[in-house]
Amino acid sequence: SNCTTAAQRRTPFARRKSPQQNPVESPEAKLLAACVSGKEMSVSDLLLQAVNPNCADENGDSPLIRAAMCNYPFIVQLLLVAEAEPTLLNKNGFSALDLAIQEGHSDAVAILITAFKDKDINLNQLNAH
C-alpha cells in the first residue's frame, strides 16, 4: 500500500524534496496525501478550511478510504466528524469499511461500524458484493 510508516515520517528534512519542486497542489490533493501519511494536524487544518472531505483520487479513493486503509483511526474519526460519507465506494467497488476489514484494522473498523449505525445504514445491504 502507499501508506507512510511512522519511520518514514521521521525522515530528516534534508532528505525530503524541497517544496518548490512540487507544482501547486490543490487543497483536495493535500487532504488525500495527509490521509495516507498520518498527518493528523494537516487533516484537521484542511477540514477547518472546508476542503471537501468527499473528494477522491483517480482510483475513486476518498480521504476516508485512504485513512481506513492505512489504519489512521483518529483521521477516520476527524473525517467522519467533518461529514465524510462512509458509504462512498472506490472504482473497485469497495468502501472504507470493506478495506479496513480486508486490512485487519480493527480500530478503524469499529469507528466506521459506529458511523454506519449512527446513520442507520443496514450493513448487510452495504456488503452485498
Stockholm file with secondary structure:
# STOCKHOLM 1.0

chainA/1-129         SNCTTAAQRRTPFARRKSPQQNPVESPEAKLLAACVSGKEMSVSDLLLQAVNPNCADENGDSPLIRAAMCNYPFIVQLLLVAEAEPTLLNKNGFSALDLAIQEGHSDAVAILITAFKDKDINLNQLNAH
#=GR chainA/1-129 SS CCCCCHHHHTCCGGGSCCGGGSCCCCHHHHHHHHHHHTCHHHHHHHHHTTCCTTCCCTTCCCHHHHHHHTTCHHHHHHHHHTTCCTTCCCTTSCCHHHHHHHHTCHHHHHHHHHHHHHTTCCHHHHTCC
#=GC SS_cons         CCCCCHHHHTCCGGGSCCGGGSCCCCHHHHHHHHHHHTCHHHHHHHHHTTCCTTCCCTTCCCHHHHHHHTTCHHHHHHHHHTTCCTTCCCTTSCCHHHHHHHHTCHHHHHHHHHHHHHTTCCHHHHTCC
//
